[in-house]
């Protein structure tokens, strides 16, 4: 009861932007406890005296304000010192009411039996899992105890353990390619001989040479990858469906799953050019910009980079993320098939949660936005997530 009173007091001061730096620290500690996070959400809902209509939440101007409010709230929670914000308290309450939460990072937490029962079943989060295909067609399962491989005079794990050895007359040439693939529920990294590194998200593939040539450094990506390219006079290019990204040295994220119908390139630092294969246009991105390439055009937008690279830090961040896109991310990471009962509802999510949580833990939070879910076992041992409007 004492904690509830403290939480209520801090909540009232939060809404009026009167939290001190010490109180903000106190709040962050309290929110590490799940029961306190649940109570925080209840307070947010209770603070909305009048019900909010779907038409109101669907208004573009309101959605834009919610996205801005959510980004500001996240920045406030991360800052060591409190700074006053300029957005209206009502917008903050709305952002909280439709699903803003914090889950502290850390080691994977087991499934909650009560939540699993609520949704029918549960699914554990993804892990380090990948396969390496050699030029001769041999497919090697990579160790789940390691997080990545290094390609340089053979292929080794990051701890130095051998995966593939180069020997005698069978030394691979620059024409020989390797294929690193992560299944649904898997992630892995690869470091090239030039020091450049790529992290693959779930359900992705990366084709690359055993050794780069003297004129180009070129790889082919399908799915999602985060790139940190070492500076060099030799250009580095990433080929995906419909586009080529060319860089000299930079960090960027590419999200290009075939079923999405478009490719998103988000620049973290440095500079890249994005060539649209269909339209023939070439655009140069600045840090904080994102290109969206489809069969007709290239759109350039300013974005919050962390929203699109959070998976590298073990987080899901939903900032006005459409339900269908959010559910696709969950399907890949938790290795579940997704079906909808009826048409997918026109809903967006605001919030962030660790990727180390079980699927039922994630769904219990998404459910607060008015969408229901059910998890069922399938005959092929791959679970099915049903979205119920």
Buried (B, 14 or more C-beta within 10 A) or exposed (E): EEEEEBBBEBBEBBBEBEBEEEBBBBBEEBBEEBEBBBBBBEBBEEBBEEEEEEEEBEEEEBBEBBBBBBBBBBEBBEEEEBEEBEBEBEBBBBBBBBBBBBBEEEEBBEBBEEBBEBBBBBBBBBBBBBBBBBBEEEEBEBBEEBBBBBBBEBBBBEEEEEBBEEEEEEEBEEEBBBBBBBBBBBBBBBBBBBEBBBBBBBBBBBBBBBBBEEEEBBBBBBBBBBBBBBEBEEBBBBBBBBBBBBBBBBBBBBBBBEEBEBBBBBBBEBBBBBBBBEBEEEBEBEBBBBBBBBEEEBEBEEBBBBBBBBBBEBBBBBBBBBBBEBBBBBBBBBBBBBEBEEEBBEBBBBBBBBBBBBBBBBBBBBBBBEBBBBBBEEEEEEBBBBBEB
